[in-house]
């Protein structure tokens, strides 16, 4: 427990105790606030920031080529474009070179207005300076005005002035950087991660040519996809083995003074809905207003089509979920002034985008269906099947409860703390690590709709095991009986007893291991639960910040620092770290993790089925050499898992 100064010390608190961080020192003190963390994801985020700046030159119609190099040390990268080149002349107010100003000052850049960049991914003037601050060395090379200019930096500070090196015919910018190993747990870039990210960008920006030079593996990848998001949609469908319901995809694009929208979609035979969205070329993993407008537009277009053509089925109620089941969609939005949630830009918050996207999708999709009756028949048939399956599932569950309520209950494991509700659509099951945490969860839950199944010890590794072997394990057998779906050839999701299955584990290495073992089981033997969005990961807090009688909870170091930064300077506080769920009171667990109104759940989804298959095989398969290679490469990432 870390405690603030005692009351006797508080009297000494004065103006001299106030720190004013100069330059980029704030970034080095609190890197997670700017890049999301100092793990492998934060490391790669540095590269994305520099690449995004080059993409912005493409969006401004000033560049068409980007070259990204992973150097042979695996710990440094270079990004070069053929754009205009960062200005090197002196800024009238600061009397510094514009190049130095941009790379050493937060909120300095040319993207705050639409004068030079109508649409860009870099909006806050933060990205490149943050990369500089967190790099042990950076070299900026600029080609413009007939010359080559170079400036060097160390940990965000210039070590040389801007030097005019030699005459040069051409234009562009090259940034070379090496992340600081005193900041990051490990400085080693993953070539496959970089290539996949760059390929995504090449699809989203159909006219952009990207070259990735991997000096570690001595490979060069030319990434150019002039077919754009239409080709990307086909690639995703193939990778994820989703069979199209109709061959011709729906494509639409529209642009006004402030927004440009491009999208492609197709219905597939999959039982899940997948939307992959981008804003100004940046993947918005958490969605936002563009996705909500898209979903609303799809539902309204199909409903209007069915109403106009008087398509009705007696006793069948079509829901929006039925309409969107099986939809695979890519949407790319370009906005002059996007409002992202956070510096990592994972969610779009512009309210006007929702209506704009819906206004495109609804009329154009409805017209497309009217003009392609055979496709419309296939789509409507797909939707009707989804609705019938949903109704059949509901009726089957009711029938099972009506006929055998006592028998069904009697087959359930004795350690299951079941909920009182017999309605699967409102019920949820928490899979909890250990009997102690299970007892705490049971006391903090809403017993009407929330059930708790404690799991003892490490769950069986089910990778590559036969169903008969798996069902010989008591913990797995209890889990299967609790869910009610059966397993293998006998699996039937219509018998699922809960609408959500939530993994609630300790935030330590053992908890992560158990979660991953369970994910392996669900991926290999109950994939349909993931496809239909039934599986979730709970997010219990790591920290409790007590300020007087008030308590604030943080899920990670970033959120903890944000809470502390938001407190008044003279407020005393205490920081507590939960080592496990057993250390939390039932009230704390309810307030932070169990209460649907306050909790955060991560929905388990499959981005690429091929990648997921390879990952589970590597982590838990019989070939130990794959795990050995992974451990040797990534073991340093485990330094700070447990405290």
C-alpha positions as CSV (number, residue, x, y, z in Angstrom):
1,X,0.0,0.0,0.0
2,X,1.5,3.4,-1.1
3,X,0.4,6.2,1.2
4,X,0.6,10.0,0.7
5,X,2.4,12.3,3.1
6,X,1.2,12.2,6.7
7,X,-0.7,15.2,8.2
8,X,2.4,16.5,9.9
9,X,4.3,16.6,6.6
10,X,1.4,18.2,4.8
11,X,2.0,21.4,6.7
12,X,5.3,21.7,4.8
13,X,3.6,21.4,1.5
14,X,4.4,24.7,-0.4
15,X,4.7,26.3,-3.8
16,X,8.2,24.9,-4.1
17,X,6.8,21.4,-4.1
18,X,5.0,22.1,-7.4
19,X,6.8,20.5,-10.3
20,X,6.7,22.1,-13.8
21,X,7.9,19.5,-16.3
22,X,9.8,21.1,-19.1
23,X,9.7,20.0,-22.8
24,X,8.9,16.4,-23.3
25,X,9.7,15.3,-19.7
26,X,6.0,14.6,-19.0
27,X,6.0,12.0,-21.8
28,X,9.0,10.2,-20.3
29,X,7.5,10.3,-16.8
30,X,4.0,9.1,-18.0
31,X,4.5,7.3,-21.3
32,X,1.4,5.1,-20.9
33,X,-0.8,8.2,-21.1
34,X,0.4,8.8,-24.6
35,X,1.0,5.4,-26.1
36,X,-1.2,3.1,-24.0
37,X,1.6,1.2,-22.3
38,X,5.3,0.3,-22.4
39,X,4.7,-3.2,-23.6
40,X,5.0,-4.7,-27.1
41,X,1.8,-2.9,-28.2
42,X,3.1,0.5,-27.0
43,X,6.4,-0.1,-28.7
44,X,4.7,-0.7,-32.1
45,X,2.5,2.3,-31.5
46,X,5.6,4.5,-31.9
47,X,6.0,3.1,-35.4
48,X,2.3,3.6,-36.2
49,X,2.6,7.3,-35.2
50,X,5.4,7.9,-37.7
51,X,3.7,5.9,-40.4
52,X,0.5,7.9,-39.9
53,X,2.4,11.1,-40.5
54,X,3.6,9.8,-43.9
55,X,0.0,8.6,-44.7
56,X,-1.2,12.1,-44.0
57,X,1.0,13.3,-46.8
58,X,-0.7,10.8,-49.1
59,X,-4.1,12.1,-47.9
60,X,-3.0,15.6,-48.8
61,X,-2.2,14.3,-52.3
62,X,1.5,15.1,-51.8
63,X,2.9,11.6,-51.6
64,X,2.2,8.1,-53.0
65,X,5.1,6.0,-51.7
66,X,6.1,5.0,-48.2
67,X,9.1,2.8,-47.3
68,X,9.3,1.2,-43.9
69,X,12.5,-0.5,-42.8
70,X,13.0,-2.8,-39.8
71,X,16.7,-2.7,-39.3
72,X,18.7,-5.9,-38.8
73,X,19.1,-5.2,-35.0
74,X,15.3,-5.6,-34.7
75,X,15.3,-2.7,-32.4
76,X,15.1,0.3,-34.7
77,X,13.0,1.4,-37.6
78,X,13.0,4.0,-40.4
79,X,10.0,5.5,-42.3
80,X,10.5,7.4,-45.5
81,X,7.9,9.1,-47.8
82,X,8.1,11.2,-50.9
83,X,5.9,13.9,-49.5
84,X,6.7,17.6,-49.2
85,X,9.2,17.2,-46.5
86,X,8.9,18.8,-43.0
87,X,9.7,22.6,-43.2
88,X,13.2,23.4,-41.9
89,X,13.0,27.2,-42.0
90,X,12.7,29.1,-38.7
91,X,9.4,29.7,-37.0
92,X,8.7,33.4,-36.6
93,X,7.7,33.2,-32.9
94,X,10.0,30.6,-31.4
95,X,13.0,31.3,-33.7
96,X,13.5,27.6,-34.0
97,X,13.6,25.4,-37.1
98,X,10.1,24.1,-37.8
99,X,11.6,20.6,-37.9
100,X,13.0,20.9,-34.4
101,X,9.7,22.5,-33.1
102,X,7.6,19.7,-34.4
103,X,9.8,16.9,-33.1
104,X,10.5,18.4,-29.6
105,X,7.3,20.2,-28.6
106,X,3.9,18.7,-27.7
107,X,1.0,20.2,-29.6
108,X,3.1,21.6,-32.4
109,X,2.2,20.7,-36.0
110,X,0.4,21.7,-39.1
111,X,-2.8,19.7,-38.6
112,X,-4.8,21.9,-36.3
113,X,-6.5,23.6,-39.3
114,X,-7.3,22.4,-42.8
115,X,-4.8,24.8,-44.4
116,X,-2.2,22.1,-45.1
117,X,-4.0,18.9,-44.3
118,X,-7.7,18.7,-45.0
119,X,-7.9,15.2,-43.5
120,X,-5.3,13.5,-41.3
121,X,-4.7,10.9,-38.7
122,X,-2.4,13.1,-36.7
123,X,-4.5,15.8,-35.0
124,X,-3.0,16.8,-31.7
125,X,0.6,17.6,-32.7
126,X,1.7,14.9,-30.3
127,X,2.7,11.8,-32.2
128,X,6.1,12.5,-33.6
129,X,7.3,14.4,-30.5
130,X,6.2,11.5,-28.3
131,X,8.2,9.1,-30.4
132,X,11.2,11.4,-30.1
133,X,10.8,11.6,-26.3
134,X,10.7,7.9,-25.9
135,X,13.6,7.1,-28.2
136,X,17.2,6.8,-27.2
137,X,18.1,8.3,-30.6
138,X,16.2,9.8,-33.6
139,X,17.5,11.1,-36.9
140,X,15.3,13.3,-39.0
141,X,16.3,13.6,-42.7
142,X,14.3,16.1,-44.8
143,X,14.5,16.4,-48.6
144,X,13.1,19.8,-49.9
145,X,14.1,23.0,-51.6
146,X,16.8,21.2,-53.5
147,X,18.8,20.1,-50.5
148,X,19.1,17.3,-47.8
149,X,18.7,18.4,-44.2
150,X,19.5,16.4,-41.1
151,X,19.0,16.8,-37.4
152,X,19.8,14.3,-34.6
153,X,18.0,13.9,-31.2
154,X,18.4,11.9,-28.0
155,X,15.5,11.3,-25.6
156,X,13.5,14.2,-27.1
157,X,16.3,16.7,-27.1
158,X,18.3,17.9,-30.2
159,X,22.0,16.9,-30.1
160,X,22.8,18.8,-33.4
161,X,21.3,21.8,-35.2
162,X,19.5,21.4,-38.5
163,X,22.3,20.9,-41.0
164,X,22.1,21.4,-44.7
165,X,24.1,18.3,-45.9
166,X,24.1,18.4,-49.7
167,X,22.1,19.3,-52.8
168,X,19.4,16.8,-53.5
169,X,16.8,16.5,-56.2
170,X,13.6,15.3,-54.7
171,X,11.4,15.7,-51.7
172,X,10.2,13.8,-48.7
173,X,10.9,13.0,-45.0
174,X,12.8,10.1,-43.4
175,X,12.5,9.4,-39.7
176,X,14.9,6.9,-38.1
177,X,14.4,6.0,-34.4
178,X,15.4,3.6,-31.7
179,X,13.0,3.2,-28.7
180,X,14.6,3.8,-25.3
181,X,15.2,0.5,-23.6
182,X,15.1,2.3,-20.2
183,X,11.4,3.0,-20.9
184,X,10.2,-0.1,-22.7
185,X,10.3,-3.6,-21.1
186,X,11.8,-4.9,-24.3
187,X,12.9,-3.2,-27.5
188,X,12.3,-5.7,-30.3
189,X,9.8,-5.2,-33.1
190,X,7.7,-8.0,-34.6
191,X,8.1,-8.1,-38.3
192,X,4.8,-10.0,-38.9
193,X,2.9,-7.4,-36.8
194,X,4.4,-4.6,-38.9
195,X,3.7,-6.2,-42.2
196,X,0.1,-7.0,-41.3
197,X,-0.5,-3.4,-40.2
198,X,1.1,-1.9,-43.3
199,X,-1.0,-4.3,-45.5
200,X,-4.2,-3.0,-43.8
201,X,-3.1,0.5,-44.6
202,X,-2.4,-0.4,-48.2
203,X,-6.0,-1.8,-48.6
204,X,-7.6,1.2,-46.9
205,X,-5.6,3.6,-49.1
206,X,-5.9,2.0,-52.5
207,X,-3.6,4.3,-54.4
208,X,-0.7,4.1,-51.8
209,X,2.4,2.0,-52.5
210,X,4.1,0.7,-49.3
211,X,7.4,-1.1,-49.2
212,X,8.4,-3.0,-46.1
213,X,12.0,-3.9,-45.8
214,X,12.6,-6.6,-43.2
215,X,16.4,-6.6,-42.7
216,X,16.1,-9.2,-39.9
217,X,14.7,-11.8,-42.2
218,X,16.3,-10.2,-45.3
219,X,12.9,-9.9,-47.0
220,X,11.2,-7.1,-48.9
221,X,7.4,-6.9,-49.2
222,X,5.7,-4.7,-51.8
223,X,2.3,-3.8,-50.5
224,X,-0.1,-2.2,-53.0
225,X,-3.8,-2.9,-53.3
226,X,-5.4,-0.7,-55.9
227,X,-8.7,-2.7,-55.5
228,X,-9.0,-1.1,-52.0
229,X,-11.5,-2.2,-49.4
230,X,-13.3,-4.4,-51.9
231,X,-10.3,-6.6,-52.1
232,X,-9.8,-6.4,-48.3
233,X,-13.3,-7.7,-47.8
234,X,-12.6,-10.7,-50.0
235,X,-9.4,-11.3,-48.1
236,X,-11.1,-11.3,-44.7
237,X,-13.9,-13.7,-45.9
238,X,-11.3,-16.1,-47.3
239,X,-9.1,-16.0,-44.1
240,X,-12.1,-16.5,-41.8
241,X,-13.6,-19.1,-44.0
242,X,-16.9,-17.3,-44.3
243,X,-18.9,-18.4,-47.3
244,X,-20.7,-15.5,-49.1
245,X,-24.5,-15.6,-49.4
246,X,-24.2,-13.5,-52.6
247,X,-21.1,-13.0,-54.9
248,X,-21.6,-9.4,-55.7
249,X,-20.8,-7.2,-52.7
250,X,-22.4,-3.9,-51.8
251,X,-20.1,-0.9,-52.2
252,X,-20.8,2.8,-51.5
253,X,-18.9,6.0,-51.2
254,X,-19.9,9.6,-50.7
255,X,-18.1,12.8,-49.9
256,X,-19.0,16.3,-48.8
257,X,-17.0,19.3,-47.6
258,X,-16.1,17.7,-44.3
259,X,-16.6,13.9,-44.5
260,X,-15.8,11.1,-46.9
261,X,-17.2,7.6,-46.4
262,X,-16.3,4.4,-48.2
263,X,-17.8,1.0,-47.3
264,X,-18.1,-2.5,-48.6
265,X,-20.3,-5.2,-47.2
266,X,-21.6,-8.7,-47.9
267,X,-23.8,-11.2,-46.0
268,X,-22.1,-14.5,-45.3
269,X,-23.2,-17.9,-43.8
270,X,-21.5,-17.0,-40.5
271,X,-23.6,-16.6,-37.4
272,X,-21.8,-13.5,-36.2
273,X,-21.7,-9.9,-37.4
274,X,-18.3,-8.4,-38.1
275,X,-17.6,-4.7,-38.8
276,X,-14.0,-3.4,-39.2
277,X,-13.8,0.3,-39.2
278,X,-11.2,3.0,-39.9
279,X,-11.1,6.8,-39.5
280,X,-8.5,8.7,-41.6
281,X,-6.8,5.3,-42.1
282,X,-6.5,4.5,-38.4
283,X,-8.2,1.3,-37.2
284,X,-11.0,2.1,-34.6
285,X,-11.0,-1.1,-32.6
286,X,-13.6,0.3,-30.2
287,X,-16.0,1.4,-33.0
288,X,-17.8,4.7,-32.5
289,X,-20.5,6.8,-34.2
290,X,-19.6,5.7,-37.7
291,X,-20.3,2.0,-36.8
292,X,-23.6,2.9,-35.0
293,X,-24.7,4.8,-38.2
294,X,-23.8,1.9,-40.3
295,X,-25.7,-0.6,-38.2
296,X,-28.8,1.6,-38.1
297,X,-28.6,2.1,-41.9
298,X,-28.4,-1.6,-42.7
299,X,-31.4,-2.4,-40.5
300,X,-33.6,0.4,-41.9
301,X,-32.7,-0.4,-45.5
302,X,-33.6,-4.0,-45.2
303,X,-36.8,-3.3,-43.2
304,X,-37.9,-0.8,-45.8
305,X,-37.2,-3.2,-48.6
306,X,-39.2,-6.0,-46.9
307,X,-42.1,-3.6,-46.2
308,X,-42.2,-2.2,-49.7
309,X,-42.3,-5.8,-51.2
310,X,-44.7,-6.9,-48.5
311,X,-42.4,-9.7,-47.4
312,X,-44.0,-11.2,-44.2
313,X,-43.9,-14.5,-42.5
314,X,-46.7,-15.4,-40.2
315,X,-45.7,-15.6,-36.6
316,X,-42.1,-14.5,-37.5
317,X,-40.7,-11.4,-35.9
318,X,-37.6,-10.0,-37.7
319,X,-35.2,-8.3,-35.4
320,X,-32.2,-6.0,-36.2
321,X,-29.9,-8.8,-34.9
322,X,-31.5,-11.2,-37.5
323,X,-30.9,-8.6,-40.3
324,X,-27.2,-8.1,-39.4
325,X,-26.4,-11.7,-38.6
326,X,-23.6,-12.8,-41.0
327,X,-22.8,-9.3,-42.2
328,X,-19.1,-8.8,-43.0
329,X,-18.4,-5.1,-43.5
330,X,-15.5,-2.7,-43.9
331,X,-16.1,1.1,-43.4
332,X,-13.5,3.8,-43.9
333,X,-14.3,7.4,-42.9
334,X,-12.2,10.4,-43.6
335,X,-13.1,13.5,-41.5
336,X,-11.6,17.0,-41.4
337,X,-12.0,17.2,-37.6
338,X,-12.4,13.8,-36.1
339,X,-12.9,13.5,-32.3
340,X,-11.2,10.4,-31.1
341,X,-11.4,8.9,-27.6
342,X,-7.8,9.2,-26.3
343,X,-4.4,9.6,-28.0
344,X,-4.5,6.0,-29.2
345,X,-7.6,6.9,-31.3
346,X,-9.5,3.6,-30.9
347,X,-13.0,5.2,-30.9
348,X,-14.7,7.9,-32.9
349,X,-17.0,10.3,-31.0
350,X,-18.2,12.8,-33.7
351,X,-22.1,12.7,-33.3
352,X,-22.7,14.0,-36.8
353,X,-21.0,11.1,-38.4
354,X,-23.7,8.6,-37.3
355,X,-26.4,10.4,-39.3
356,X,-24.1,11.0,-42.3
357,X,-23.3,7.3,-42.5
358,X,-26.9,6.2,-42.0
359,X,-28.0,8.7,-44.7
360,X,-25.6,7.0,-47.1
361,X,-26.3,3.3,-46.3
362,X,-30.1,3.3,-45.9
363,X,-31.1,4.7,-49.4
364,X,-28.2,3.2,-51.4
365,X,-28.5,-0.3,-49.8
366,X,-32.3,-0.3,-50.3
367,X,-31.8,0.8,-54.0
368,X,-29.2,-1.9,-54.5
369,X,-31.5,-4.6,-53.1
370,X,-34.3,-3.3,-55.4
371,X,-32.0,-3.4,-58.5
372,X,-30.7,-6.9,-57.7
373,X,-33.7,-9.1,-56.9
374,X,-31.8,-12.4,-56.9
375,X,-29.3,-11.0,-54.3
376,X,-32.2,-9.5,-52.3
377,X,-33.9,-12.9,-52.2
378,X,-30.7,-14.6,-51.0
379,X,-30.2,-11.9,-48.3
380,X,-33.9,-12.0,-47.1
381,X,-33.7,-15.8,-47.1
382,X,-30.6,-15.6,-44.9
383,X,-32.4,-13.2,-42.5
384,X,-35.5,-15.4,-42.3
385,X,-33.4,-18.4,-41.5
386,X,-31.7,-16.4,-38.7
387,X,-35.0,-15.3,-37.3
388,X,-36.4,-18.9,-37.4
389,X,-33.2,-20.2,-35.7
390,X,-33.6,-17.6,-33.0
391,X,-37.3,-18.5,-32.4
392,X,-36.5,-22.2,-32.5
393,X,-33.8,-21.7,-29.9
394,X,-36.2,-19.7,-27.7
395,X,-39.0,-22.3,-28.1
396,X,-36.6,-25.2,-27.4
397,X,-35.3,-23.6,-24.2
398,X,-38.9,-22.9,-23.0
399,X,-39.9,-26.5,-23.8
400,X,-36.9,-27.9,-22.0
401,X,-37.7,-25.8,-18.9
402,X,-41.4,-26.8,-19.1
403,X,-40.9,-30.5,-19.4
404,X,-37.9,-31.2,-17.2
405,X,-37.2,-28.4,-14.7
406,X,-36.3,-30.6,-11.8
407,X,-34.3,-33.1,-13.9
408,X,-32.3,-30.4,-15.5
409,X,-31.5,-28.7,-12.2
410,X,-30.5,-32.1,-10.7
411,X,-27.9,-32.7,-13.4
412,X,-26.1,-29.5,-12.6
413,X,-22.8,-29.5,-10.6
414,X,-23.2,-29.1,-6.9
415,X,-20.7,-26.3,-6.7
416,X,-22.6,-24.2,-9.2
417,X,-24.2,-21.2,-7.5
418,X,-27.0,-20.8,-10.0
419,X,-29.3,-17.8,-10.6
420,X,-33.0,-17.9,-9.9
421,X,-34.1,-16.8,-13.4
422,X,-35.2,-19.4,-15.9
423,X,-34.8,-17.0,-18.8
424,X,-31.5,-17.6,-20.6
425,X,-31.7,-14.3,-22.5
426,X,-31.3,-12.4,-19.2
427,X,-29.0,-14.7,-17.4
428,X,-25.2,-14.7,-17.2
429,X,-22.5,-17.1,-15.9
430,X,-19.3,-16.1,-14.2
431,X,-16.4,-18.6,-14.4
432,X,-14.3,-17.7,-11.4
433,X,-10.8,-18.8,-10.3
434,X,-10.9,-20.6,-7.0
435,X,-13.5,-21.3,-4.3
436,X,-12.5,-18.2,-2.3
437,X,-13.1,-15.8,-5.2
438,X,-16.2,-17.7,-6.1
439,X,-17.6,-17.1,-2.6
440,X,-16.9,-13.4,-2.9
441,X,-18.5,-13.2,-6.3
442,X,-21.6,-15.1,-5.0
443,X,-22.0,-12.5,-2.2
444,X,-21.7,-9.6,-4.6
445,X,-23.8,-10.9,-7.5
446,X,-27.4,-10.3,-8.4
447,X,-28.6,-13.8,-7.6
448,X,-31.7,-13.3,-9.8
449,X,-29.8,-13.3,-13.1
450,X,-26.1,-14.0,-12.3
451,X,-24.7,-17.5,-11.7
452,X,-21.2,-18.4,-10.4
453,X,-19.2,-21.5,-11.2
454,X,-15.9,-21.7,-9.2
455,X,-13.1,-23.5,-11.0
456,X,-10.5,-25.3,-8.9
457,X,-6.8,-25.1,-10.0
458,X,-5.5,-25.0,-13.6
459,X,-8.0,-26.0,-16.2
460,X,-7.1,-28.9,-18.5
461,X,-5.2,-28.0,-21.7
462,X,-7.7,-29.2,-24.3
463,X,-5.6,-28.4,-27.3
464,X,-5.3,-31.6,-29.5
465,X,-7.3,-33.7,-27.1
466,X,-10.2,-35.9,-28.0
467,X,-13.7,-35.1,-26.6
468,X,-13.7,-38.4,-24.6
469,X,-10.4,-37.4,-22.9
470,X,-11.7,-33.9,-22.2
471,X,-14.9,-35.0,-20.6
472,X,-12.9,-37.2,-18.2
473,X,-11.7,-34.0,-16.5
474,X,-14.1,-33.0,-13.7
475,X,-13.7,-29.2,-14.1
476,X,-14.5,-29.3,-17.9
477,X,-17.3,-31.8,-17.3
478,X,-18.9,-29.4,-14.7
479,X,-18.5,-26.5,-17.2
480,X,-20.2,-28.4,-20.0
481,X,-23.0,-29.5,-17.8
482,X,-23.5,-26.0,-16.5
483,X,-23.7,-24.5,-20.0
484,X,-26.2,-27.2,-21.1
485,X,-25.0,-27.2,-24.8
486,X,-23.2,-30.5,-24.9
487,X,-19.9,-30.7,-26.7
488,X,-18.5,-32.0,-30.0
489,X,-21.1,-33.7,-32.2
490,X,-23.7,-33.2,-29.5
491,X,-23.2,-29.4,-29.2
492,X,-26.4,-27.5,-29.6
493,X,-26.4,-23.7,-28.8
494,X,-30.2,-23.7,-28.5
495,X,-29.7,-25.4,-25.1
496,X,-27.4,-22.7,-23.8
497,X,-28.6,-21.8,-20.3
498,X,-27.0,-18.3,-20.2
499,X,-26.8,-15.4,-22.6
500,X,-23.3,-14.4,-21.4
501,X,-20.4,-16.5,-20.3
502,X,-17.9,-14.3,-18.4
503,X,-14.3,-15.3,-17.5
504,X,-13.5,-13.7,-14.2
505,X,-9.9,-14.4,-13.2
506,X,-7.2,-12.8,-11.1
507,X,-5.0,-10.2,-12.8
508,X,-1.8,-12.2,-12.4
509,X,0.1,-14.8,-14.4
510,X,-2.0,-17.7,-13.1
511,X,-5.2,-15.9,-13.9
512,X,-4.0,-15.1,-17.4
513,X,-2.9,-18.7,-17.9
514,X,-6.3,-20.0,-16.8
515,X,-8.1,-17.5,-19.0
516,X,-6.1,-18.6,-22.0
517,X,-6.7,-22.3,-21.3
518,X,-10.4,-21.6,-21.2
519,X,-10.2,-19.6,-24.4
520,X,-8.5,-22.6,-26.0
521,X,-11.3,-24.9,-24.9
522,X,-14.0,-22.5,-26.2
523,X,-12.2,-21.9,-29.5
524,X,-11.6,-25.6,-30.2
525,X,-14.8,-27.1,-28.9
526,X,-17.5,-24.4,-28.6
527,X,-16.6,-22.0,-31.4
528,X,-20.2,-21.1,-31.9
529,X,-20.3,-19.4,-28.5
530,X,-17.6,-17.0,-29.8
531,X,-19.2,-16.5,-33.2
532,X,-22.5,-15.5,-31.6
533,X,-20.9,-13.1,-29.1
534,X,-21.6,-15.1,-26.0
535,X,-18.1,-15.1,-24.4
536,X,-16.6,-12.2,-22.5
537,X,-13.6,-11.3,-20.3
538,X,-14.3,-9.4,-17.1
539,X,-12.0,-6.5,-16.2
540,X,-11.6,-6.3,-12.4
541,X,-9.6,-3.3,-11.3
542,X,-5.9,-3.5,-10.4
543,X,-5.8,-0.4,-8.2
544,X,-8.0,1.4,-5.7
545,X,-7.2,5.1,-5.1
546,X,-8.7,6.3,-1.8
547,X,-9.2,10.0,-1.3
548,X,-10.9,10.6,2.0
549,X,-14.2,8.7,1.9
550,X,-14.1,8.5,-1.9
551,X,-12.7,5.6,-3.9
552,X,-11.5,5.5,-7.5
553,X,-10.8,2.2,-9.3
554,X,-8.2,1.8,-12.1
555,X,-7.9,-1.2,-14.4
556,X,-4.3,-0.5,-15.3
557,X,-1.3,1.8,-14.8
558,X,-2.6,4.3,-17.4
559,X,-5.9,4.8,-15.7
560,X,-4.3,5.0,-12.3
561,X,-2.0,7.8,-13.5
562,X,-4.9,9.6,-15.1
563,X,-6.9,9.5,-11.8
564,X,-3.9,10.7,-9.8
565,X,-3.3,13.5,-12.3
566,X,-6.9,14.6,-12.0
567,X,-6.8,15.0,-8.2
568,X,-6.2,18.4,-6.7
569,X,-2.6,19.0,-5.9
570,X,-3.2,19.2,-2.1
571,X,-5.3,16.1,-1.8
572,X,-3.9,13.2,0.1
573,X,-4.5,9.8,-1.4
574,X,-3.7,6.1,-0.8
575,X,-3.0,3.6,-3.6
576,X,-3.9,0.0,-3.0
577,X,-3.2,-2.9,-5.5
578,X,-5.4,-5.9,-5.6
579,X,-3.3,-9.1,-5.9
580,X,-6.4,-11.2,-6.5
581,X,-10.1,-11.3,-6.4
582,X,-10.0,-12.9,-3.0
583,X,-8.6,-9.6,-1.6
584,X,-11.6,-7.7,-2.8
585,X,-14.7,-7.4,-0.7
586,X,-18.1,-8.4,-2.2
587,X,-19.1,-4.8,-2.3
588,X,-15.9,-3.8,-4.2
589,X,-16.3,-6.7,-6.6
590,X,-19.9,-5.8,-7.3
591,X,-19.2,-2.1,-7.8
592,X,-16.3,-2.7,-10.2
593,X,-16.9,-6.0,-12.0
594,X,-20.3,-7.5,-11.5
595,X,-22.8,-4.6,-11.7
596,X,-23.9,-4.4,-15.4
597,X,-24.3,-0.6,-15.0
598,X,-20.7,0.0,-13.9
599,X,-18.5,-2.8,-15.1
600,X,-16.4,-3.2,-18.3
601,X,-16.5,-6.4,-20.3
602,X,-14.3,-7.3,-23.2
603,X,-16.1,-9.3,-25.8
604,X,-14.1,-12.2,-27.2
605,X,-14.0,-12.0,-31.0
606,X,-11.9,-13.6,-33.7
607,X,-10.2,-11.1,-36.0
608,X,-8.5,-13.8,-38.1
609,X,-9.4,-17.4,-37.6
610,X,-6.1,-18.5,-39.2
611,X,-4.1,-16.4,-36.9
612,X,-6.1,-17.6,-33.9
613,X,-5.6,-21.2,-34.9
614,X,-1.9,-20.7,-35.2
615,X,-1.6,-18.9,-31.9
616,X,-3.5,-21.6,-29.9
617,X,-1.4,-24.3,-31.6
618,X,1.8,-22.4,-30.7
619,X,0.8,-21.8,-27.1
620,X,-0.7,-25.2,-26.2
621,X,0.1,-27.6,-29.0
622,X,2.3,-30.7,-28.8
623,X,5.2,-29.1,-30.5
624,X,7.2,-27.7,-27.6
625,X,9.8,-26.1,-29.9
626,X,7.2,-23.5,-30.9
627,X,6.6,-22.5,-27.3
628,X,10.4,-22.5,-26.6
629,X,10.9,-20.0,-29.5
630,X,8.1,-17.8,-28.3
631,X,9.4,-17.8,-24.7
632,X,12.9,-16.9,-25.8
633,X,11.6,-14.1,-27.9
634,X,8.9,-12.7,-25.5
635,X,9.9,-13.8,-22.0
636,X,11.1,-10.3,-21.0
637,X,7.6,-9.1,-21.5
638,X,6.7,-11.1,-18.3
639,X,8.9,-9.0,-16.0
640,X,6.1,-7.0,-14.5
641,X,3.2,-9.4,-14.6
642,X,3.2,-10.0,-10.8
643,X,4.1,-7.7,-8.1
